[in-house]
């Protein structure tokens, strides 16, 4: 999986997978680098009407897709390990003191280019993907859980009527640990179209 290096300095990128065949939620069909429209309703030949969401920082990326056919999500953890330093040469402008000693008016504030070395850190970067077992929602004082398959009419109704603002969801892992993530308000607003129930 090719992903951009976010750390300063030179880095070696390694990708690790810590997913399990026992997970219920499927992995997201896209990555953070996919050339798609985020938080906008689109038509997909496999998922039908769908919206994609991306929430990320330097140390993680949470990518999700939302359709009546199912909710899919991947949490990618990014870890950098310092492996050493390398010497890098740079240039800078410094006062030309030699010229000033000549007592020449043309030398006033004259500068010269100087090369200098600096130590730059070298990192090894690891990426590991995790797929949640469940996604938990708290909407209008009600709790909902998504695990797999088609989105239930009850959850679809709750998602389609959720306030158009950032929403916190809770990811539950195979070890029953949890991580809270945020879904952007643009995606939440798009749920009104994606999960609209047929009358």
Buried (B, 14 or more C-beta within 10 A) or exposed (E): EEBEBBBEBBBEBEEEEEEEEEBBBBBBBBBBEEEBEBBBBBEBEEBEBBBBBBBEEEEBBBBBBBBBBBBBBBBBBBBBEEEEEEEEEEEEEEEBEEBEEEEEEEBEEEEEEEEEEEEEBBBBBBBBBBBBBBBBBEBEEEEBEBEEEEBEEEBBBBBBBBEEEEBEBBBBBBEEEEBEBBBBBBBBBBBBEBBBEEE
